[in-house]
Amino acid sequence: MRTPSRRRPRALLAVAAAGTLITPILAGCSGAGGSSGGSSGHSINVLMVNNPQMVELQKLTKANFTKDTGIKVNFTVLPENDVRDKISQDFANQAGQYDVATLSNYEIPIYAKNGWLHSLDSYVKDDTAFDQQDIAAPMRQSLTAKDGKLYGEPFYGESSFLMYRKDVFAKKGLKMPAHPTWQQVADLAAKADGAESGMKGICLRGLPGWGEVMAPLTTVVNTFGGTWFDKDWKAQVDSPEFKKATQFYVDLVRKHGEAGAPQAGFAECLNNMTQGKTAMWYDATSAAGLLEAKNSPVKGKLGYAPAPVEKTKSSGWLYTWAFGVQKASKNPGDAWKFISWASGKGYENLVGKTSGWANVPAGKRESTYEIPGYKKEAAAFQEMTREAIAGARPNNPGVQPRPAPGIQFVGIPEFTDLGTKVSQEISAAIAGRQSVDAALKKSQKLAENVAQQYEGS
């Protein structure tokens, strides 16, 4: 990714990152890297998103991390939109109010480019118990900036896949292909529509937001052969491939998707699937934790398939909530101890024992998939999740070269604004207030305005 040097990158504001508006995995941790004593009386400030797994982490910190290290952690926990705004302001100004913040693989390379983050390489090198090589390769790569340095450690990781009701498919005589195409999914959605009273064939996000409707839609665009920008920063939003993918998505959700689709995001689709109102759902792999929870009415009824494709071998997105250390932090050593604990190997064991193995913050460490308790309780989805993350291609998600990394987003600061504005046009098309052509014509102009800032860079 290249940011033009002639202007200061704008602060990052976001609507909702893919798959994480409400994340079903509860998480806490215990273990390596942060258990050395001698830090009594120290404190750090941590700014976190209020997803359930982060709230669980907050609850577990005092009795585990602080008890072992003597380091007090002062948490500020906010909704996703608010936390991104606050983080961008504090880090951009290098105010140093917060030592650690939750950042995604979208923000971290941009923040690193701007000089807002501490490199973590020296801490990783000295903290051999942390075992950086155990972190899944796609996560390591996505949190490493263009300068080759590491700037974040994942709290959990996810990709995207297709979830479906095995019992409904069996009753209707339907079979899910091992590697479905989007056309096959559309055909199955038509046949599953109405299989049970009030059941729709599929749930797909339609809610405006660069991380809501644009997340799954952009993966469809990629595999249909489209892209936001070509390698020379020419906007491609009104290209035939982008149009075909968007028309397909809009038609599918309008014909066989959930009621109220223009207002449906991750949370609404999760509720629809849990309540038996939809036969299929394409979304974040992290959703499986809630769907297979002990109190879930659909536990044991679900099957999982790879993200549907057309022209590419894979199409699942890649996302992680990760921890980064502000460059202006006065306590970088203590900040690393917290991160080492929160992303360490002992993490899953504490969560598995206190909250259940299906709730562990998976997707970040290879060793997670070797834990007997996790393998047993998450058997329905753990291997498919692992394969989806391993198959994600953030630097090459489509059929042509890209000027910036990202699967479900474009890794530039301007994408939060661009993606959100385009998502509003797409959502209006899903609502039937305008055609797809009209939506993309307006969106192309927005993309061209962004492209002008990068052409020739």
C-alpha positions as CSV (number, residue, x, y, z in Angstrom):
1,M,0.0,0.0,0.0
2,R,1.2,3.4,-0.9
3,T,-0.1,6.6,0.7
4,P,0.7,9.8,-1.2
5,S,3.3,11.8,0.7
6,R,1.9,15.1,-0.3
7,R,-1.0,14.9,2.2
8,R,-1.5,13.8,5.7
9,P,-3.6,10.6,5.9
10,R,-7.1,11.3,7.3
11,A,-8.2,9.8,10.6
12,L,-9.8,6.4,10.3
13,L,-13.4,6.3,11.1
14,A,-15.4,3.1,10.5
15,V,-18.9,1.7,10.7
16,A,-18.3,-2.0,11.5
17,A,-15.5,-4.3,10.6
18,A,-16.3,-7.5,8.8
19,G,-17.8,-10.2,11.0
20,T,-17.2,-8.3,14.2
21,L,-20.2,-6.1,14.9
22,I,-21.2,-8.8,17.4
23,T,-18.7,-11.6,17.7
24,P,-19.8,-14.9,19.2
25,I,-16.6,-16.0,20.8
26,L,-16.1,-15.2,24.4
27,A,-12.4,-15.0,25.3
28,G,-10.1,-14.7,28.2
29,C,-6.6,-15.9,28.7
30,S,-3.9,-17.1,31.0
31,G,-0.3,-18.1,30.2
32,A,3.0,-17.4,28.7
33,G,5.0,-14.2,28.4
34,G,3.4,-12.1,31.0
35,S,4.0,-14.0,34.2
36,S,7.4,-12.6,35.2
37,G,7.1,-10.6,38.5
38,G,8.7,-7.4,39.4
39,S,6.1,-5.0,37.9
40,S,4.1,-4.4,41.1
41,G,2.7,-0.9,41.1
42,H,2.7,-0.5,37.3
43,S,-0.4,0.2,35.3
44,I,-1.3,0.5,31.6
45,N,-4.4,1.9,29.8
46,V,-6.1,-0.3,27.2
47,L,-8.7,0.9,24.8
48,M,-10.9,-2.0,23.5
49,V,-13.9,-2.7,21.4
50,N,-16.9,-4.0,23.4
51,N,-17.3,-7.3,21.6
52,P,-18.2,-10.2,24.0
53,Q,-14.8,-11.8,23.9
54,M,-13.2,-8.5,24.9
55,V,-15.6,-8.1,27.8
56,E,-14.7,-11.6,29.0
57,L,-11.0,-10.7,28.7
58,Q,-11.6,-7.7,30.9
59,K,-13.3,-9.8,33.6
60,L,-10.4,-12.3,33.6
61,T,-7.5,-9.8,33.7
62,K,-7.4,-8.9,37.4
63,A,-7.5,-12.4,38.7
64,N,-5.0,-13.7,36.2
65,F,-2.7,-11.2,34.5
66,T,-2.6,-8.6,37.3
67,K,-2.2,-11.3,39.9
68,D,0.8,-12.8,38.1
69,T,2.5,-9.5,37.1
70,G,1.3,-6.8,39.5
71,I,0.4,-4.7,36.5
72,K,-3.0,-3.0,36.8
73,V,-4.9,-2.7,33.6
74,N,-7.3,0.3,33.2
75,F,-9.8,-0.6,30.5
76,T,-11.9,1.8,28.3
77,V,-14.4,-0.4,26.5
78,L,-16.5,1.2,23.8
79,P,-18.8,0.2,20.9
80,E,-17.0,-0.4,17.6
81,N,-17.8,2.9,15.9
82,D,-16.9,4.9,19.0
83,V,-13.7,3.0,19.8
84,R,-12.3,3.3,16.2
85,D,-12.9,7.1,16.3
86,K,-11.3,7.5,19.7
87,I,-8.3,5.3,18.8
88,S,-7.7,7.2,15.5
89,Q,-7.7,10.5,17.4
90,D,-5.5,9.4,20.2
91,F,-3.0,7.6,18.0
92,A,-2.9,10.3,15.2
93,N,-2.1,12.9,17.8
94,Q,0.2,10.6,19.7
95,A,-1.4,11.8,22.9
96,G,-0.2,8.7,24.7
97,Q,-3.4,8.4,26.8
98,Y,-3.7,4.7,25.8
99,D,-0.8,2.2,25.8
100,V,-2.6,-0.6,24.0
101,A,-5.6,-0.5,21.6
102,T,-7.6,-3.1,19.6
103,L,-6.9,-2.6,16.0
104,S,-7.7,-4.7,12.9
105,N,-5.6,-5.9,10.0
106,Y,-7.1,-3.0,8.1
107,E,-5.8,-0.2,10.4
108,I,-2.5,-1.7,11.5
109,P,-0.5,-1.3,8.3
110,I,-1.9,2.2,7.8
111,Y,-1.1,3.2,11.4
112,A,2.4,1.7,11.1
113,K,3.0,3.7,7.9
114,N,2.0,6.9,9.7
115,G,4.5,6.1,12.5
116,W,1.8,5.7,15.2
117,L,2.8,2.2,16.4
118,H,5.6,0.5,18.3
119,S,7.3,-2.3,16.3
120,L,6.9,-5.5,18.3
121,D,9.8,-7.4,16.8
122,S,12.2,-7.0,19.6
123,Y,9.6,-8.1,22.2
124,V,8.7,-11.2,20.2
125,K,12.4,-12.0,19.8
126,D,13.1,-11.8,23.6
127,D,9.8,-13.5,24.6
128,T,10.5,-17.0,23.4
129,A,7.6,-18.5,25.3
130,F,5.2,-16.5,23.2
131,D,6.1,-18.5,20.1
132,Q,5.4,-16.2,17.2
133,Q,5.7,-19.0,14.7
134,D,2.6,-20.6,16.2
135,I,0.6,-17.5,15.1
136,A,-1.2,-18.5,11.9
137,A,0.8,-17.3,8.9
138,P,-2.0,-15.2,7.3
139,M,-2.4,-13.3,10.6
140,R,1.4,-12.7,10.9
141,Q,1.5,-11.4,7.4
142,S,-1.6,-9.1,7.7
143,L,-0.1,-7.5,10.8
144,T,3.3,-6.9,9.3
145,A,3.7,-3.5,7.5
146,K,5.5,-2.7,4.3
147,D,8.7,-2.1,6.2
148,G,8.8,-5.8,7.2
149,K,8.2,-5.1,10.8
150,L,5.5,-6.6,13.0
151,Y,3.0,-4.1,14.6
152,G,0.2,-6.2,16.1
153,E,-0.6,-9.5,17.7
154,P,-4.0,-11.1,17.0
155,F,-6.6,-11.6,19.7
156,Y,-8.7,-13.9,17.4
157,G,-8.9,-14.4,13.7
158,E,-11.6,-15.2,11.2
159,S,-12.4,-15.8,7.6
160,S,-15.8,-16.3,6.0
161,F,-17.7,-19.5,4.9
162,L,-21.1,-20.8,4.1
163,M,-23.3,-22.2,6.9
164,Y,-26.4,-24.3,6.2
165,R,-29.0,-26.4,7.8
166,K,-28.2,-30.0,7.2
167,D,-31.5,-31.2,8.4
168,V,-33.4,-28.9,6.1
169,F,-31.3,-29.9,3.1
170,A,-31.9,-33.6,3.9
171,K,-35.6,-33.1,4.1
172,K,-35.7,-31.3,0.8
173,G,-33.3,-33.7,-0.9
174,L,-30.6,-31.0,-1.4
175,K,-26.9,-31.6,-1.3
176,M,-24.3,-29.0,-0.6
177,P,-21.2,-29.3,-3.0
178,A,-17.8,-29.7,-1.3
179,H,-16.7,-26.4,-3.0
180,P,-19.9,-24.5,-4.0
181,T,-20.1,-21.8,-6.7
182,W,-22.2,-18.8,-6.2
183,Q,-24.6,-20.0,-8.9
184,Q,-25.0,-23.3,-7.1
185,V,-25.7,-21.4,-3.9
186,A,-28.4,-19.3,-5.6
187,D,-30.0,-22.5,-7.0
188,L,-30.0,-24.0,-3.5
189,A,-31.5,-20.9,-2.0
190,A,-34.4,-21.0,-4.4
191,K,-35.1,-24.6,-3.5
192,A,-34.7,-24.1,0.3
193,D,-36.9,-21.0,0.3
194,G,-40.0,-21.9,2.3
195,A,-38.7,-25.3,3.4
196,E,-40.1,-24.6,6.8
197,S,-42.7,-22.0,7.9
198,G,-41.2,-18.5,7.5
199,M,-37.8,-19.8,6.4
200,K,-35.9,-18.0,3.6
201,G,-33.3,-19.6,1.5
202,I,-30.3,-17.5,2.5
203,C,-29.3,-14.5,4.7
204,L,-26.8,-12.0,3.3
205,R,-25.9,-8.6,4.8
206,G,-27.7,-5.6,3.4
207,L,-27.0,-3.1,6.1
208,P,-25.0,-0.1,5.1
209,G,-21.4,0.0,6.3
210,W,-18.0,-0.7,4.8
211,G,-17.7,-3.7,7.1
212,E,-21.4,-4.7,6.8
213,V,-22.8,-5.2,3.3
214,M,-19.6,-4.3,1.6
215,A,-17.6,-7.1,3.3
216,P,-19.4,-10.1,1.9
217,L,-20.2,-8.2,-1.4
218,T,-16.6,-7.4,-2.0
219,T,-15.6,-11.1,-1.7
220,V,-18.3,-11.8,-4.3
221,V,-16.9,-9.0,-6.5
222,N,-13.4,-10.5,-6.2
223,T,-14.4,-14.0,-7.3
224,F,-16.6,-12.7,-10.1
225,G,-13.4,-11.1,-11.5
226,G,-14.0,-7.5,-10.3
227,T,-12.0,-5.1,-8.2
228,W,-12.4,-1.6,-6.7
229,F,-9.2,-0.4,-8.4
230,D,-6.8,-1.8,-11.0
231,K,-3.1,-1.9,-10.4
232,D,-2.7,1.7,-11.7
233,W,-5.4,3.1,-9.5
234,K,-8.1,3.3,-12.1
235,A,-11.5,3.0,-10.5
236,Q,-13.4,-0.2,-11.6
237,V,-16.7,0.1,-9.7
238,D,-18.7,0.4,-12.8
239,S,-16.8,-2.4,-14.7
240,P,-18.8,-5.3,-16.1
241,E,-17.4,-7.7,-13.5
242,F,-18.2,-5.4,-10.6
243,K,-21.7,-4.9,-12.0
244,K,-22.4,-8.6,-12.6
245,A,-21.3,-9.5,-9.0
246,T,-23.4,-6.7,-7.5
247,Q,-26.5,-7.5,-9.5
248,F,-26.1,-11.2,-8.6
249,Y,-25.9,-10.3,-4.9
250,V,-28.8,-7.9,-4.9
251,D,-31.0,-10.2,-6.9
252,L,-30.2,-13.2,-4.6
253,V,-31.0,-11.3,-1.4
254,R,-34.1,-9.7,-2.9
255,K,-35.5,-13.0,-4.2
256,H,-34.5,-15.5,-1.5
257,G,-33.0,-13.4,1.3
258,E,-34.2,-12.4,4.8
259,A,-37.0,-10.0,5.5
260,G,-35.8,-6.5,6.1
261,A,-32.5,-7.1,4.3
262,P,-31.5,-3.5,3.9
263,Q,-31.3,-3.3,7.7
264,A,-29.8,-6.7,8.2
265,G,-26.2,-7.0,9.2
266,F,-24.2,-9.7,11.0
267,A,-26.3,-9.6,14.2
268,E,-29.6,-9.8,12.3
269,C,-28.4,-12.7,10.2
270,L,-27.1,-14.5,13.3
271,N,-30.5,-14.2,14.9
272,N,-32.3,-15.4,11.8
273,M,-30.0,-18.5,11.6
274,T,-30.3,-19.2,15.3
275,Q,-34.1,-18.9,15.2
276,G,-34.6,-21.1,12.2
277,K,-35.6,-18.3,9.8
278,T,-33.0,-19.0,7.1
279,A,-31.6,-22.2,5.5
280,M,-28.1,-20.7,4.6
281,W,-25.9,-17.9,5.7
282,Y,-22.6,-16.6,4.2
283,D,-20.6,-14.7,6.8
284,A,-17.8,-14.8,9.4
285,T,-16.4,-18.1,10.5
286,S,-16.5,-16.8,14.1
287,A,-20.3,-17.1,13.9
288,A,-20.0,-20.9,14.3
289,G,-19.2,-20.5,18.0
290,L,-22.6,-19.1,18.9
291,L,-24.5,-21.4,16.5
292,E,-22.9,-24.4,18.1
293,A,-23.1,-23.2,21.7
294,K,-24.8,-25.4,24.3
295,N,-27.9,-23.3,24.5
296,S,-28.3,-22.8,20.7
297,P,-31.5,-24.2,19.2
298,V,-29.6,-25.1,16.0
299,K,-26.6,-26.8,17.6
300,G,-25.7,-30.0,15.7
301,K,-28.0,-29.1,12.8
302,L,-25.5,-27.1,10.8
303,G,-23.1,-27.9,8.0
304,Y,-20.2,-25.7,6.8
305,A,-18.8,-25.2,3.3
306,P,-16.1,-23.0,1.9
307,A,-16.9,-19.5,0.8
308,P,-18.6,-19.8,-2.7
309,V,-16.5,-19.0,-5.7
310,E,-16.7,-18.3,-9.4
311,K,-13.4,-17.5,-11.0
312,T,-11.0,-17.9,-8.0
313,K,-10.0,-20.9,-6.0
314,S,-11.0,-19.3,-2.7
315,S,-12.9,-16.2,-1.7
316,G,-13.0,-16.0,2.1
317,W,-12.1,-12.8,3.8
318,L,-9.4,-12.3,6.4
319,Y,-10.0,-10.4,9.6
320,T,-8.5,-10.1,13.1
321,W,-9.0,-8.0,16.1
322,A,-5.4,-7.5,17.2
323,F,-3.5,-5.5,19.9
324,G,-1.1,-2.7,19.0
325,V,1.1,-0.5,21.2
326,Q,1.0,3.3,20.7
327,K,4.4,4.8,19.7
328,A,3.9,7.5,22.4
329,S,3.3,4.9,25.2
330,K,5.4,5.4,28.2
331,N,5.0,1.8,29.2
332,P,5.7,-0.3,26.1
333,G,7.3,-3.1,28.1
334,D,4.3,-3.6,30.3
335,A,2.1,-3.2,27.3
336,W,3.9,-6.1,25.6
337,K,3.4,-8.2,28.8
338,F,-0.3,-7.7,28.5
339,I,-0.4,-8.5,24.8
340,S,1.8,-11.6,25.4
341,W,-0.7,-12.8,28.0
342,A,-3.8,-11.9,25.9
343,S,-2.5,-13.5,22.8
344,G,-0.4,-16.2,24.4
345,K,-0.7,-20.0,24.3
346,G,-2.2,-20.3,27.7
347,Y,-5.2,-18.2,26.5
348,E,-7.3,-20.9,25.2
349,N,-6.9,-23.2,28.2
350,L,-8.3,-20.6,30.6
351,V,-11.2,-19.9,28.3
352,G,-11.9,-23.5,27.6
353,K,-12.0,-24.3,31.3
354,T,-14.1,-21.3,32.3
355,S,-16.4,-20.7,29.3
356,G,-16.3,-23.8,27.2
357,W,-14.1,-24.9,24.4
358,A,-16.4,-23.7,21.7
359,N,-15.9,-20.2,23.0
360,V,-12.1,-20.0,22.7
361,P,-10.8,-17.1,20.6
362,A,-9.7,-19.4,17.7
363,G,-8.2,-18.5,14.4
364,K,-4.9,-17.0,15.6
365,R,-2.8,-20.0,16.7
366,E,-2.1,-23.3,15.0
367,S,-1.7,-25.0,18.4
368,T,-5.4,-24.3,19.2
369,Y,-6.4,-26.9,16.8
370,E,-4.4,-29.6,18.6
371,I,-6.2,-29.0,22.0
372,P,-8.3,-32.2,22.6
373,G,-11.1,-30.3,24.3
374,Y,-11.3,-27.8,21.5
375,K,-11.1,-30.4,18.8
376,K,-14.0,-32.3,20.4
377,E,-16.4,-29.4,21.2
378,A,-15.7,-27.4,18.0
379,A,-15.5,-30.5,15.7
380,A,-18.4,-29.3,13.5
381,F,-16.6,-26.1,12.3
382,Q,-13.0,-26.0,13.5
383,E,-11.3,-27.6,10.5
384,M,-13.3,-25.6,8.0
385,T,-12.4,-22.4,9.9
386,R,-8.8,-23.3,9.9
387,E,-8.8,-24.0,6.1
388,A,-10.7,-20.8,5.4
389,I,-8.1,-18.7,7.2
390,A,-5.2,-20.6,5.6
391,G,-6.7,-20.1,2.2
392,A,-7.3,-16.4,2.5
393,R,-5.2,-14.3,0.1
394,P,-5.2,-10.7,1.2
395,N,-2.5,-9.6,-1.3
396,N,-4.0,-11.5,-4.2
397,P,-7.8,-12.0,-3.7
398,G,-9.0,-11.7,-7.3
399,V,-7.9,-12.4,-10.8
400,Q,-5.8,-9.2,-11.4
401,P,-3.1,-7.3,-9.5
402,R,-4.2,-4.8,-6.8
403,P,-2.6,-1.5,-5.8
404,A,-3.3,-2.1,-2.1
405,P,-3.9,-5.2,0.2
406,G,-7.2,-6.4,1.4
407,I,-9.9,-8.9,0.6
408,Q,-13.1,-7.4,2.0
409,F,-11.7,-3.9,2.0
410,V,-9.1,-1.8,0.2
411,G,-6.1,-1.1,2.5
412,I,-6.1,2.7,2.2
413,P,-7.3,5.3,4.8
414,E,-10.0,6.6,2.5
415,F,-11.8,3.3,2.3
416,T,-13.8,3.8,5.5
417,D,-15.5,6.8,3.9
418,L,-15.6,5.4,0.3
419,G,-16.9,2.0,1.4
420,T,-19.5,3.5,3.6
421,K,-20.9,5.8,1.0
422,V,-20.9,3.0,-1.7
423,S,-22.6,0.7,0.8
424,Q,-25.5,3.2,1.2
425,E,-26.0,3.1,-2.5
426,I,-26.0,-0.7,-2.6
427,S,-28.4,-0.9,0.4
428,A,-30.7,1.4,-1.5
429,A,-30.6,-1.0,-4.5
430,I,-31.4,-3.9,-2.2
431,A,-34.4,-1.9,-0.8
432,G,-35.6,-1.4,-4.4
433,R,-35.2,2.4,-4.3
434,Q,-32.8,2.4,-7.2
435,S,-31.2,0.1,-9.8
436,V,-27.8,-1.5,-9.4
437,D,-26.6,0.5,-12.5
438,A,-27.7,3.7,-10.8
439,A,-26.0,2.8,-7.6
440,L,-22.7,1.9,-9.2
441,K,-22.7,4.9,-11.5
442,K,-22.7,7.2,-8.4
443,S,-20.2,4.9,-6.7
444,Q,-17.8,5.0,-9.6
445,K,-17.6,8.8,-9.2
446,L,-16.8,8.4,-5.5
447,A,-14.1,5.8,-6.3
448,E,-12.6,8.1,-9.1
449,N,-12.3,10.9,-6.5
450,V,-10.2,8.6,-4.3
451,A,-8.2,7.2,-7.2
452,Q,-7.1,10.7,-8.3
453,Q,-5.1,11.0,-5.0
454,Y,-3.1,7.9,-5.8
455,E,-2.7,7.8,-9.6
456,G,1.0,8.1,-10.4
457,S,2.1,7.4,-6.9
